[in-house]
Amino acid sequence: MLRPMHVALIVPAPFDTVSGGYEYDRRIVAGLEAQGHTVSVVALPGRHPLPDATARDAACAAMDRLPAGSRCVIDGLALPAFEGLDDALAARGAIGLIHHPTAAETGLDADLRGRQHALERRLFGRLRRLIVTSEHTGESLAAGFGVDPTRIDIVVPGTDDAPRSAGSGGAGCAILSVGTLIPRKGHDVLLRALARLFDLDWSLTIVGSPDPDPVHAAGLRALTEELGLTRQVRFAGALDPAALDPLWRGADLFALATHHEGYGMAIAEALKRGLPVAVTAGGAAAALVGPEAGVVCQPADQEQISKAMRRLVFSRTLRQEMGEAAWQTGRALPNWTQQVDRFATAVAA
């Protein structure tokens, strides 16, 4: 058993943001506190991960106010705000919690992506250790950012026990997609792929907050109208676990056409529920899904995604077979107690 620590977790505000990354952070905080550690969450105002003056000032103030002896852990979305504080990060032995590099975010132009990459490469080098949420992210930091693999700890998200999805019970296929309405999640790709299945009976519910990118979210609604899918597609907004649970229970298929995932917590949840999945090989997403539990397509390949989903939407038998494989896969996923233990060990090292 580790000796009690004081951990300061620095994240972009607000900490109650509904997303896989923030859910990971919240579960780690709760788990550390349950083990007897003290955790202070420092939520930085301002714009992230492309910081404005407010974010940079908040980062500087946060470093000045850290209690002596505390273990400083900085979420990767907040890390770019620490530009210019390289020496302070090194002096405090700060640790990075990297879900995925911000330079890998979809929608950045080449110049901005290059600047983000250079900044993260430099800041990663000043951190004592880096905790990543998937083996893929760890490999990308080593290969693309020059991080010594011995400084990287892999702590994938845990999962909770969950009842097996019963399905919609209807004649058609109820598809569920969970992900914030940002370009990286590829909801537009999924909509275009499904629009090709005009001869099949399906419905799609998209769960995810529109707040991080309202313009993109509005574009998704406009695309739904343009494709003539307004009767089949519902945008449910951000939902807490209790409100999301009935949708999990009533789904027949999970789909996410993501361009990149640091892990894919929603995919893991689908497997835990015994749902067959249709996903793309963006980042770490494909590593979760065996060939018997679903289909994995290339990111942005609307035609391939459409063809793969046609088989799943058409065949209830195929969905049942893949659902059984998904259920077995989900049983083998680690729980949160195990992963909090690993996280605490990494922070204490």
TIDO-909144 format. One line per 10 residues: their letters; for each residue x, y, z of N, C-alpha, C, O. Coordinates in steps of 0.02 Angstrom, whole numbers. Layout:
% TIDO-909144
A	X/Y/Z/X/Y/Z/X/Y/Z/X/Y/Z; ...
***
This chain:
% TIDO-909144
MLRPMHVALI	42/-60/0/0/0/0/44/62/0/90/68/41; 30/109/-45/70/169/-50/55/216/9/0/217/36; 105/253/28/94/305/79/49/359/49/53/373/-11; 7/391/91/-38/443/66/1/499/32/53/521/57; -24/522/-24/6/576/-62/-43/634/-68/-103/625/-60; -16/692/-82/-57/749/-104/-45/757/-179/11/771/-200; -98/749/-218/-93/755/-290/-132/816/-313/-190/826/-294; -100/858/-352/-133/916/-382/-144/901/-456/-96/895/-494; -206/894/-477/-223/880/-546/-245/945/-580/-294/976/-558; -210/964/-632/-224/1027/-667/-258/1010/-733/-231/973/-775
VPAPFDTVSG	-317/1038/-743/-358/1024/-802/-389/1089/-828/-392/1138/-791; -411/1090/-890/-450/1148/-913/-518/1149/-879/-548/1096/-868; -543/1208/-863/-610/1214/-834/-662/1207/-891/-648/1224/-948; -722/1183/-873/-744/1157/-808/-729/1083/-801/-727/1047/-851; -719/1061/-739/-701/992/-727/-759/944/-737/-749/883/-744; -820/970/-738/-879/927/-748/-898/918/-821/-952/894/-837; -852/939/-866/-864/930/-938/-879/856/-953/-845/811/-928; -929/844/-995/-947/775/-1013/-906/753/-1073/-919/774/-1129; -857/712/-1060/-815/682/-1113/-778/623/-1084/-774/617/-1023; -752/580/-1126/-715/523/-1102/-654/542/-1062/-639/512/-1010
GYEYDRRIVA	-617/593/-1086/-557/614/-1051/-572/640/-981/-537/622/-933; -622/682/-976/-640/709/-910/-668/655/-865/-657/656/-805; -705/607/-893/-731/552/-853/-673/511/-824/-675/490/-766; -622/500/-865/-562/466/-841/-533/504/-782/-519/475/-730; -523/569/-791/-493/610/-738/-535/606/-674/-508/599/-619; -601/612/-681/-644/611/-622/-641/543/-586/-640/541/-525; -640/489/-625/-637/423/-593/-570/412/-558/-568/381/-505; -517/437/-587/-452/431/-554/-451/471/-490/-426/447/-439; -478/532/-491/-480/573/-430/-520/537/-375/-497/532/-319; -579/513/-393/-621/478/-343/-585/417/-316/-588/403/-256
GLEAQGHTVS	-551/380/-360/-516/320/-338/-457/336/-292/-446/301/-243; -419/387/-309/-363/407/-266/-387/428/-197/-357/410/-146; -441/467/-196/-468/489/-131/-493/430/-90/-485/429/-29; -523/381/-123/-547/321/-88/-489/282/-58/-498/246/-9; -429/288/-87/-370/254/-61/-336/293/-4/-287/269/25; -362/352/11/-333/391/65/-286/447/42/-257/481/84; -279/456/-23/-238/511/-48/-279/575/-49/-341/573/-53; -246/631/-46/-278/697/-51/-269/722/-122/-213/723/-147; -323/743/-153/-320/767/-222/-350/837/-226/-407/848/-205; -312/883/-253/-337/950/-268/-344/958/-343/-295/949/-380
VVALPGRHPL	-404/973/-367/-415/984/-438/-410/1059/-452/-448/1099/-424; -364/1077/-495/-355/1147/-514/-381/1155/-585/-350/1131/-633; -439/1188/-592/-470/1196/-657/-452/1264/-686/-470/1316/-659; -416/1264/-742/-391/1326/-772/-443/1358/-817/-469/1324/-862; -460/1421/-806/-504/1456/-853/-467/1471/-918/-407/1459/-925; -505/1498/-966/-475/1516/-1029/-486/1464/-1083/-523/1416/-1073; -454/1475/-1140/-462/1430/-1197/-408/1377/-1197/-349/1391/-1185; -428/1316/-1212/-382/1259/-1214/-404/1213/-1271/-464/1211/-1286; -360/1177/-1304/-287/1172/-1293/-246/1223/-1332/-185/1219/-1333; -280/1269/-1366/-244/1324/-1399/-251/1384/-1353/-298/1424/-1361
PDATARDAAC	-206/1392/-1305/-218/1437/-1249/-218/1511/-1269/-181/1534/-1312; -263/1548/-1234/-263/1620/-1239/-227/1649/-1178/-200/1611/-1137; -227/1715/-1171/-191/1747/-1116/-219/1726/-1049/-181/1717/-1001; -285/1718/-1045/-316/1697/-982/-291/1628/-961/-275/1617/-902; -287/1582/-1008/-263/1514/-993/-190/1516/-971/-172/1482/-923; -149/1554/-1005/-78/1557/-987/-67/1588/-918/-26/1565/-879; -105/1642/-904/-100/1673/-838/-122/1625/-783/-92/1622/-730; -175/1586/-797/-200/1538/-748/-149/1483/-736/-140/1460/-679; -115/1461/-789/-65/1409/-782/-7/1433/-739/18/1397/-696; 14/1495/-750/69/1523/-711/49/1528/-637/89/1512/-593
AAMDRLPAGS	-12/1551/-625/-36/1558/-556/-42/1489/-522/-27/1482/-463; -63/1440/-560/-70/1373/-532/-2/1346/-509/2/1315/-456; 49/1357/-548/116/1333/-529/140/1368/-466/171/1337/-423; 126/1433/-461/148/1471/-402/113/1448/-339/142/1454/-284; 51/1423/-345/11/1407/-286/13/1334/-267/-20/1314/-218; 50/1293/-303/52/1222/-287/82/1212/-218/135/1239/-203; 48/1173/-175/76/1159/-109/143/1123/-113/152/1080/-156; 188/1139/-69/252/1105/-67/241/1031/-54/201/1012/-11; 277/989/-90/272/918/-80/217/884/-118/212/822/-118; 174/922/-152/119/892/-190/146/862/-255/195/887/-283
RCVIDGLALP	113/810/-280/129/781/-344/86/816/-397/25/812/-394; 118/850/-444/83/890/-494/71/847/-557/118/823/-588; 7/839/-575/-12/802/-635/-51/850/-680/-101/879/-658; -30/858/-742/-61/906/-788/-94/868/-845/-60/832/-882; -159/875/-852/-195/846/-909/-168/876/-973/-153/935/-977; -161/833/-1024/-131/855/-1087/-167/913/-1121/-135/951/-1157; -232/920/-1110/-269/976/-1140/-247/1042/-1109/-251/1094/-1142; -224/1040/-1047/-202/1102/-1013/-128/1116/-1025/-106/1173/-1016; -90/1066/-1044/-17/1073/-1048/7/1129/-1093/54/1163/-1074; -23/1141/-1152/3/1196/-1194/0/1264/-1160/38/1309/-1179
AFEGLDDALA	-43/1273/-1110/-46/1337/-1074/16/1349/-1033/27/1405/-1009; 57/1298/-1023/118/1304/-983/179/1322/-1026/236/1315/-1003; 167/1345/-1087/222/1367/-1129/260/1423/-1094/231/1470/-1068; 326/1416/-1093/368/1465/-1058/381/1447/-986/422/1480/-953; 347/1397/-960/357/1376/-891/397/1310/-888/390/1271/-841; 437/1299/-939/474/1236/-945/515/1221/-882/513/1165/-857; 552/1271/-858/595/1259/-800/554/1245/-738/573/1204/-696; 497/1279/-731/454/1267/-672/426/1197/-673/420/1165/-621; 407/1172/-733/382/1103/-739/435/1054/-717/421/1006/-680; 497/1065/-740/551/1019/-722/566/1022/-648/577/971/-616
ARGAIGLIHH	567/1083/-620/583/1091/-549/532/1058/-504/550/1031/-451; 468/1060/-525/416/1029/-484/407/954/-498/367/922/-465; 445/928/-545/437/857/-560/368/841/-587/339/789/-571; 341/886/-627/272/879/-652/265/817/-696/312/797/-730; 205/789/-694/188/730/-733/134/749/-783/87/786/-765; 139/725/-844/87/737/-894/39/679/-898/59/621/-898; -25/694/-902/-77/643/-913/-102/654/-984/-141/700/-997; -80/612/-1030/-91/624/-1101/-141/574/-1129/-126/514/-1136; -201/598/-1143/-251/555/-1176/-234/546/-1249/-237/491/-1276; -216/601/-1282/-186/600/-1348/-155/668/-1360/-180/718/-1334
PTAAETGLDA	-101/673/-1398/-69/738/-1409/-118/786/-1443/-155/767/-1488; -117/849/-1422/-162/898/-1453/-142/910/-1526/-183/932/-1566; -80/896/-1544/-58/904/-1613/-93/854/-1659/-93/862/-1720; -123/802/-1630/-159/752/-1669/-233/769/-1678/-270/730/-1708; -254/826/-1651/-325/845/-1657/-343/858/-1729/-305/888/-1767; -403/836/-1748/-427/847/-1817/-445/920/-1827/-472/952/-1782; -432/946/-1886/-453/1014/-1904/-399/1067/-1899/-411/1124/-1917; -338/1049/-1876/-284/1098/-1872/-251/1104/-1940/-240/1054/-1975; -234/1166/-1960/-197/1173/-2022/-124/1153/-2010/-103/1144/-1953; -87/1145/-2064/-20/1117/-2059/26/1159/-2016/67/1133/-1978
DLRGRQHALE	20/1226/-2021/63/1270/-1982/49/1264/-1908/95/1257/-1867; -16/1266/-1890/-34/1261/-1820/-17/1192/-1792/7/1186/-1735; -28/1140/-1831/-11/1073/-1809/64/1068/-1795/85/1037/-1745; 105/1098/-1839/177/1096/-1829/198/1133/-1766/242/1109/-1729; 166/1190/-1752/183/1228/-1692/162/1191/-1629/198/1190/-1579; 103/1159/-1631/81/1120/-1573/127/1061/-1561/144/1045/-1504; 148/1030/-1615/193/972/-1608/259/993/-1577/285/960/-1532; 287/1049/-1600/351/1073/-1573/344/1091/-1500/388/1076/-1459; 288/1124/-1482/277/1144/-1413/271/1082/-1368/302/1078/-1315; 230/1034/-1390/220/975/-1348/285/934/-1342/300/908/-1289
RRLFGRLRRL	321/929/-1396/384/893/-1394/431/923/-1341/463/887/-1303; 434/990/-1339/477/1023/-1290/452/1013/-1219/491/998/-1174; 386/1023/-1209/358/1017/-1142/361/945/-1116/375/933/-1058; 348/896/-1161/353/826/-1140/423/812/-1113/431/774/-1065; 473/843/-1143/542/831/-1122/557/859/-1054/607/840/-1023; 516/905/-1029/528/937/-964/488/904/-908/497/921/-849; 445/857/-926/404/823/-875/442/763/-847/481/731/-881; 430/749/-782/464/693/-750/441/627/-779/483/583/-793; 377/619/-788/349/558/-818/288/577/-858/262/633/-851; 265/532/-900/203/542/-937/160/480/-928/182/424/-939
IVTSEHTGES	98/491/-908/49/437/-902/4/443/-964/-24/495/-978; -2/388/-1001/-43/387/-1061/-99/336/-1052/-93/290/-1011; -153/345/-1090/-212/303/-1080/-218/246/-1130/-269/212/-1132; -166/235/-1169/-166/177/-1214/-95/163/-1237/-52/208/-1236; -83/102/-1256/-18/83/-1283/-3/122/-1347/54/141/-1360; -55/134/-1388/-46/171/-1450/-20/242/-1436/26/265/-1469; -49/276/-1386/-27/343/-1370/45/342/-1345/85/385/-1363; 63/292/-1305/131/286/-1282/179/278/-1339/233/309/-1341; 161/236/-1387/204/225/-1446/210/289/-1487/264/304/-1513; 156/327/-1492/158/389/-1532/202/442/-1498/235/480/-1533
LAAGFGVDPT	203/444/-1432/246/491/-1397/319/473/-1406/362/517/-1413; 334/409/-1405/403/387/-1414/427/398/-1485/482/423/-1496; 385/379/-1533/406/383/-1603/402/454/-1631/445/475/-1670; 349/491/-1612/338/556/-1643/360/616/-1603/365/671/-1630; 373/607/-1538/390/664/-1495/456/653/-1457/475/694/-1416; 489/598/-1472/555/587/-1442/555/573/-1368/606/585/-1335; 500/548/-1341/497/533/-1269/528/465/-1256/513/416/-1290; 573/462/-1207/604/399/-1187/549/351/-1161/514/369/-1114; 541/293/-1191/488/247/-1169/491/229/-1095/440/211/-1066; 550/233/-1064/555/216/-993/523/269/-949/513/258/-890
RIDIVVPGTD	505/327/-979/472/380/-941/396/378/-951/360/422/-926; 372/328/-986/300/324/-1002/267/268/-963/292/211/-962; 212/283/-930/171/233/-896/103/229/-931/71/280/-944; 82/168/-947/18/158/-981/-35/138/-929/-29/86/-896; -86/180/-922/-141/166/-876/-206/176/-915/-232/231/-919; -231/122/-944/-292/127/-984/-352/139/-938/-348/124/-879; -406/165/-964/-466/175/-923/-493/109/-896/-484/56/-927; -525/113/-839/-559/55/-813/-630/51/-840/-651/96/-878; -666/0/-822/-736/-7/-841/-776/-29/-780/-749/-59/-733; -839/-14/-781/-885/-36/-729/-924/-97/-753/-936/-105/-813
DAPRSAGSGG	-944/-139/-707/-991/-191/-725/-1055/-159/-751/-1078/-109/-723; -1084/-187/-803/-1144/-158/-832/-1188/-214/-859/-1163/-266/-880; -1253/-204/-857/-1298/-256/-885/-1291/-260/-960/-1276/-211/-994; -1303/-319/-985/-1299/-330/-1057/-1356/-294/-1091/-1413/-295/-1068; -1341/-262/-1147/-1393/-226/-1185/-1445/-276/-1211/-1428/-327/-1239; -1508/-259/-1200/-1562/-302/-1223/-1580/-290/-1295/-1609/-333/-1328; -1563/-231/-1321/-1581/-214/-1390/-1648/-180/-1394/-1685/-176/-1345; -1663/-155/-1453/-1724/-116/-1462/-1787/-159/-1464/-1841/-136/-1446; -1780/-221/-1485/-1838/-265/-1490/-1881/-249/-1550/-1934/-280/-1559; -1860/-202/-1592/-1899/-184/-1650/-1875/-218/-1713/-1827/-258/-1712
AGCAILSVGT	-1908/-202/-1768/-1889/-234/-1832/-1825/-204/-1860/-1788/-239/-1895; -1811/-141/-1844/-1752/-109/-1871/-1693/-115/-1825/-1692/-155/-1778; -1642/-75/-1839/-1579/-75/-1802/-1569/-8/-1769/-1564/43/-1803; -1568/-7/-1702/-1557/55/-1664/-1482/64/-1653/-1451/24/-1617; -1454/115/-1683/-1382/128/-1680/-1368/183/-1630/-1404/234/-1629; -1318/174/-1589/-1299/224/-1540/-1227/246/-1554/-1183/205/-1565; -1216/312/-1552/-1148/340/-1559/-1138/389/-1502/-1180/432/-1490; -1082/383/-1467/-1067/425/-1409/-1001/461/-1421/-949/428/-1429; -1003/527/-1423/-942/565/-1433/-958/639/-1440/-1006/657/-1473; -917/682/-1410/-926/754/-1415/-930/775/-1488/-896/746/-1531
LIPRKGHDVL	-971/825/-1502/-982/846/-1572/-924/892/-1595/-931/952/-1601; -868/860/-1606/-808/894/-1632/-785/856/-1695/-803/798/-1703; -746/889/-1739/-727/856/-1801/-692/789/-1791/-703/743/-1831; -652/782/-1739/-614/720/-1730/-658/659/-1723/-637/604/-1741; -718/666/-1698/-761/608/-1686/-792/581/-1750/-819/526/-1749; -790/618/-1805/-811/591/-1869/-886/579/-1876/-906/536/-1915; -927/615/-1840/-999/605/-1846/-1024/620/-1917/-1071/589/-1941; -991/668/-1950/-1011/684/-2019/-998/624/-2065/-1037/611/-2111; -942/590/-2053/-925/530/-2093/-978/476/-2082/-1001/444/-2130; -997/467/-2019/-1048/416/-2003/-1115/433/-2036/-1148/388/-2063
LRALARLFDL	-1135/496/-2033/-1198/516/-2064/-1198/502/-2139/-1247/476/-2166; -1144/519/-2173/-1140/508/-2245/-1139/433/-2262/-1168/412/-2312; -1106/394/-2218/-1105/322/-2230/-1175/292/-2222/-1196/250/-2262; -1211/313/-2171/-1278/287/-2159/-1328/310/-2211/-1377/275/-2225; -1316/369/-2240/-1363/395/-2290/-1366/348/-2351/-1416/349/-2387; -1314/308/-2362/-1314/260/-2417/-1360/201/-2403/-1378/163/-2449; -1380/192/-2340/-1422/134/-2322/-1495/154/-2322/-1532/137/-2276; -1516/188/-2375/-1584/214/-2380/-1636/159/-2385/-1696/170/-2373; -1614/98/-2404/-1661/43/-2413/-1669/0/-2351/-1706/-49/-2351; -1633/18/-2297/-1636/-21/-2236/-1670/18/-2179/-1674/79/-2181
DWSLTIVGSP	-1693/-19/-2129/-1729/11/-2073/-1681/21/-2015/-1661/-28/-1982; -1662/82/-2003/-1616/97/-1948/-1631/166/-1919/-1665/207/-1949; -1607/177/-1859/-1610/242/-1826/-1544/254/-1791/-1510/207/-1771; -1526/317/-1784/-1462/335/-1753/-1474/388/-1699/-1506/439/-1711; -1448/374/-1639/-1448/424/-1585/-1375/443/-1572/-1334/400/-1557; -1360/508/-1577/-1293/534/-1564/-1294/570/-1497/-1330/618/-1487; -1254/545/-1451/-1248/575/-1384/-1181/611/-1380/-1128/581/-1389; -1184/676/-1366/-1122/714/-1360/-1136/787/-1355/-1184/812/-1384; -1094/822/-1318/-1104/894/-1308/-1086/934/-1370/-1036/919/-1403; -1127/984/-1388/-1110/1028/-1444/-1067/1087/-1422/-1044/1126/-1464
DPDPVHAAGL	-1056/1095/-1357/-1025/1156/-1331/-953/1168/-1353/-936/1226/-1366; -909/1118/-1357/-840/1132/-1376/-832/1162/-1446/-785/1200/-1458; -877/1146/-1492/-873/1172/-1560/-943/1183/-1587/-967/1142/-1627; -977/1237/-1567/-1046/1248/-1588/-1055/1254/-1663/-1106/1234/-1690; -1005/1280/-1697/-1009/1287/-1770/-1011/1218/-1803/-1052/1205/-1847; -967/1174/-1781/-966/1106/-1808/-1031/1070/-1791/-1059/1035/-1833; -1055/1079/-1730/-1117/1046/-1709/-1176/1069/-1752/-1217/1028/-1773; -1179/1134/-1766/-1232/1159/-1810/-1225/1132/-1880/-1275/1119/-1914; -1162/1122/-1903/-1151/1094/-1968/-1175/1021/-1973/-1198/999/-2025; -1169/984/-1918/-1194/915/-1917/-1269/913/-1924/-1296/870/-1960
RALTEELGLT	-1303/958/-1891/-1377/961/-1897/-1397/980/-1968/-1445/953/-1996; -1360/1028/-1997/-1375/1048/-2065/-1362/990/-2114/-1399/981/-2162; -1309/953/-2102/-1293/895/-2144/-1348/842/-2139/-1366/811/-2189; -1375/833/-2080/-1429/785/-2071/-1489/804/-2113/-1521/761/-2143; -1505/868/-2115/-1560/892/-2157/-1544/884/-2231/-1586/862/-2270; -1483/901/-2249/-1462/896/-2319/-1467/825/-2345/-1485/813/-2402; -1450/777/-2301/-1451/706/-2321/-1521/675/-2314/-1530/616/-2331; -1569/713/-2290/-1637/687/-2282/-1644/636/-2227/-1682/589/-2232; -1606/646/-2172/-1605/596/-2118/-1637/621/-2054/-1628/590/-2001; -1674/675/-2056/-1700/703/-1994/-1747/657/-1957/-1753/661/-1896
RQVRFAGALD	-1781/613/-1993/-1826/566/-1959/-1790/507/-1927/-1816/474/-1882; -1729/495/-1950/-1692/437/-1925/-1637/454/-1875/-1613/410/-1840; -1618/517/-1873/-1562/537/-1831/-1585/585/-1776/-1622/632/-1788; -1563/571/-1715/-1579/613/-1657/-1515/634/-1623/-1472/592/-1608; -1508/698/-1609/-1452/725/-1570/-1477/732/-1498/-1520/774/-1484; -1449/692/-1454/-1474/690/-1385/-1436/737/-1338/-1456/746/-1281; -1383/768/-1362/-1344/813/-1320/-1300/774/-1271/-1293/713/-1277; -1272/810/-1223/-1230/778/-1172/-1275/746/-1119/-1322/778/-1095; -1262/684/-1101/-1302/648/-1052/-1257/619/-998/-1202/595/-1012; -1280/623/-936/-1243/591/-882/-1255/515/-886/-1300/493/-921
PAALDPLWRG	-1216/476/-849/-1223/403/-854/-1293/377/-842/-1315/330/-875; -1329/407/-794/-1396/383/-779/-1443/393/-838/-1485/350/-853; -1437/451/-870/-1481/466/-928/-1460/427/-989/-1501/412/-1033; -1396/410/-994/-1371/372/-1052/-1388/298/-1046/-1393/264/-1097; -1396/273/-986/-1406/201/-975/-1464/172/-1016/-1455/119/-1046; -1523/204/-1018/-1576/175/-1059/-1559/169/-1133/-1582/124/-1167; -1518/216/-1158/-1497/212/-1228/-1450/153/-1239/-1454/120/-1291; -1406/141/-1191/-1363/82/-1197/-1406/18/-1197/-1395/-26/-1238; -1454/15/-1152/-1494/-46/-1146/-1536/-59/-1208/-1550/-116/-1224; -1557/-6/-1242/-1600/-14/-1300/-1566/-12/-1367/-1600/-12/-1419
ADLFALATHH	-1500/-11/-1367/-1463/-8/-1431/-1452/-78/-1460/-1446/-127/-1423; -1448/-81/-1526/-1432/-143/-1561/-1360/-143/-1589/-1331/-196/-1603; -1332/-83/-1596/-1266/-77/-1627/-1235/-11/-1605/-1269/40/-1599; -1170/-12/-1591/-1132/50/-1575/-1089/68/-1635/-1059/24/-1666; -1086/133/-1651/-1046/155/-1708/-1009/219/-1691/-1037/264/-1659; -946/224/-1712/-907/285/-1703/-855/288/-1759/-811/246/-1763; -861/338/-1802/-816/345/-1860/-760/394/-1843/-745/439/-1882; -729/385/-1786/-679/432/-1761/-616/435/-1805/-596/385/-1835; -587/494/-1808/-523/501/-1843/-465/481/-1798/-413/459/-1823; -473/490/-1732/-419/473/-1686/-447/467/-1616/-486/509/-1595
EGYGMAIAEA	-427/415/-1580/-445/406/-1510/-383/389/-1470/-342/348/-1490; -376/422/-1412/-322/404/-1367/-333/336/-1336/-285/301/-1320; -396/317/-1328/-414/250/-1304/-480/228/-1334/-482/181/-1373; -534/263/-1317/-600/245/-1342/-644/219/-1287/-667/161/-1289; -658/260/-1236/-696/238/-1178/-767/218/-1197/-795/170/-1169; -797/253/-1245/-865/235/-1266/-865/167/-1301/-913/129/-1295; -813/152/-1338/-808/87/-1371/-802/32/-1318/-834/-21/-1324; -760/44/-1267/-753/-5/-1213/-820/-15/-1177/-837/-72/-1159; -857/38/-1167/-923/32/-1135/-970/-10/-1178/-1008/-51/-1151; -968/0/-1243/-1011/-40/-1288/-994/-114/-1283/-1038/-156/-1279
LKRGLPVAVT	-929/-130/-1282/-909/-199/-1275/-931/-228/-1208/-953/-285/-1204; -924/-188/-1156/-945/-209/-1089/-1019/-226/-1088/-1041/-268/-1049; -1057/-191/-1130/-1130/-202/-1133/-1149/-258/-1182/-1208/-275/-1189; -1099/-287/-1216/-1114/-339/-1264/-1144/-314/-1328/-1183/-349/-1360; -1125/-253/-1348/-1149/-225/-1411/-1098/-237/-1466/-1039/-224/-1456; -1119/-261/-1524/-1073/-262/-1581/-1056/-190/-1599/-1096/-145/-1590; -996/-180/-1625/-973/-112/-1639/-950/-104/-1711/-925/-151/-1741; -960/-45/-1737/-933/-25/-1802/-891/38/-1790/-919/91/-1776; -825/32/-1796/-781/87/-1779/-728/94/-1833/-724/53/-1879; -687/145/-1826/-633/156/-1873/-566/147/-1837/-563/152/-1776
AGGAAAALVG	-514/134/-1875/-448/120/-1847/-411/186/-1834/-355/196/-1857; -444/231/-1798/-414/296/-1782/-380/294/-1714/-413/289/-1663; -314/297/-1713/-278/295/-1650/-284/227/-1618/-271/175/-1649; -305/226/-1553/-308/164/-1515/-374/127/-1522/-382/73/-1494; -421/156/-1558/-489/128/-1559/-491/56/-1582/-525/14/-1552; -454/40/-1635/-458/-27/-1664/-430/-81/-1618/-451/-139/-1622; -384/-62/-1573/-352/-111/-1530/-401/-143/-1482/-389/-199/-1458; -457/-109/-1468/-506/-136/-1422/-550/-190/-1453/-578/-232/-1418; -556/-189/-1519/-608/-228/-1553/-577/-286/-1591/-540/-277/-1639; -593/-347/-1570/-573/-406/-1607/-617/-416/-1668/-672/-387/-1670
PEAGVVCQPA	-596/-455/-1717/-635/-463/-1779/-703/-496/-1767/-748/-489/-1809; -711/-532/-1712/-775/-565/-1699/-825/-518/-1665/-885/-531/-1665; -800/-463/-1636/-843/-419/-1596/-870/-360/-1635/-912/-323/-1610; -847/-350/-1697/-870/-293/-1735/-831/-285/-1799/-794/-330/-1820; -838/-228/-1830/-802/-212/-1891/-760/-150/-1880/-781/-103/-1846; -701/-150/-1910/-655/-93/-1904/-638/-70/-1975/-613/-109/-2016; -652/-6/-1989/-640/22/-2055/-587/77/-2052/-568/98/-1998; -565/98/-2109/-516/152/-2112/-551/219/-2098/-606/231/-2122; -518/264/-2060/-548/330/-2046/-565/367/-2111/-527/366/-2159; -623/400/-2110/-646/443/-2165/-667/405/-2227/-685/436/-2277
DQEQISKAMR	-664/339/-2226/-683/300/-2285/-758/285/-2282/-779/233/-2257; -798/332/-2308/-870/326/-2303/-897/263/-2338/-943/231/-2313; -868/247/-2394/-892/189/-2432/-880/124/-2394/-925/82/-2389; -820/116/-2366/-804/56/-2329/-848/50/-2266/-874/-3/-2250; -856/107/-2231/-898/107/-2171/-969/89/-2188/-1002/50/-2153; -994/117/-2242/-1063/103/-2263/-1073/30/-2280/-1122/-1/-2259; -1026/1/-2317/-1032/-70/-2336/-1030/-115/-2274/-1067/-164/-2269; -985/-99/-2227/-979/-139/-2167/-1042/-134/-2124/-1066/-184/-2097; -1069/-74/-2119/-1129/-66/-2078/-1191/-95/-2111/-1237/-116/-2077; -1191/-98/-2177/-1248/-130/-2211/-1257/-201/-2187/-1313/-223/-2174
RLVFSRTLRQ	-1202/-238/-2181/-1207/-307/-2159/-1236/-311/-2088/-1278/-353/-2074; -1213/-266/-2045/-1235/-268/-1976/-1307/-245/-1968/-1346/-274/-1929; -1325/-193/-2004/-1394/-168/-2000/-1443/-219/-2029/-1498/-227/-2003; -1423/-252/-2082/-1467/-300/-2116/-1477/-364/-2076/-1533/-391/-2074; -1424/-388/-2045/-1426/-455/-2015/-1430/-453/-1939/-1381/-438/-1905; -1487/-469/-1912/-1495/-475/-1839/-1451/-533/-1814/-1423/-529/-1759; -1447/-587/-1853/-1407/-645/-1833/-1334/-626/-1825/-1301/-645/-1776; -1307/-587/-1873/-1237/-566/-1869/-1227/-522/-1808/-1176/-528/-1774; -1274/-477/-1794/-1268/-435/-1735/-1268/-476/-1671/-1230/-461/-1625; -1308/-527/-1668/-1310/-570/-1609/-1244/-607/-1600/-1219/-613/-1544
EMGEAAWQTG	-1216/-632/-1655/-1152/-668/-1650/-1096/-621/-1628/-1057/-639/-1584; -1093/-562/-1658/-1042/-514/-1639/-1054/-488/-1568/-1006/-474/-1532; -1117/-481/-1549/-1133/-458/-1482/-1108/-506/-1429/-1085/-485/-1376; -1112/-571/-1442/-1086/-621/-1395/-1010/-614/-1388/-983/-619/-1333; -976/-604/-1444/-903/-594/-1442/-885/-530/-1406/-837/-527/-1369; -926/-477/-1417/-914/-414/-1383/-922/-423/-1307/-883/-396/-1268; -973/-459/-1287/-986/-472/-1216/-926/-507/-1183/-906/-489/-1128; -899/-557/-1217/-841/-593/-1191/-779/-547/-1188/-740/-550/-1140; -771/-506/-1239/-715/-458/-1239/-722/-410/-1181/-673/-395/-1146; -782/-385/-1170/-795/-338/-1116/-780/-366/-1047/-759/-329/-1003
RALPNWTQQV	-792/-431/-1038/-778/-462/-973/-704/-459/-955/-687/-458/-896; -661/-456/-1005/-589/-457/-992/-559/-388/-982/-499/-382/-967; -598/-335/-990/-571/-267/-983/-558/-252/-909/-595/-277/-866; -506/-213/-893/-490/-199/-823/-542/-156/-789/-578/-118/-822; -547/-161/-723/-593/-119/-686/-557/-56/-660/-496/-51/-665; -595/-11/-632/-566/53/-610/-521/45/-550/-472/82/-543; -536/-2/-505/-493/-12/-447/-422/-31/-468/-373/-5/-441; -418/-75/-517/-352/-95/-543/-315/-36/-573/-255/-27/-563; -352/5/-611/-318/59/-647/-300/117/-601/-249/150/-612; -339/129/-549/-320/180/-500/-256/159/-464/-213/200/-451
DRFATAVAA	-251/94/-448/-189/69/-417/-129/83/-462/-77/106/-438; -137/70/-526/-81/82/-573/-65/155/-579/-7/174/-584; -117/197/-580/-106/268/-585/-68/294/-524/-20/332/-531; -89/273/-465/-57/295/-403/17/273/-402/60/311/-382; 30/213/-424/99/188/-427/141/230/-474/199/245/-459; 112/249/-531/149/290/-580/164/360/-551/219/386/-561; 116/388/-517/126/455/-488/178/454/-433/217/501/-426; 178/400/-394/224/395/-337/295/377/-358/342/387/-319; 304/352/-419/370/328/-440/422/384/-441/480/372/-458
***
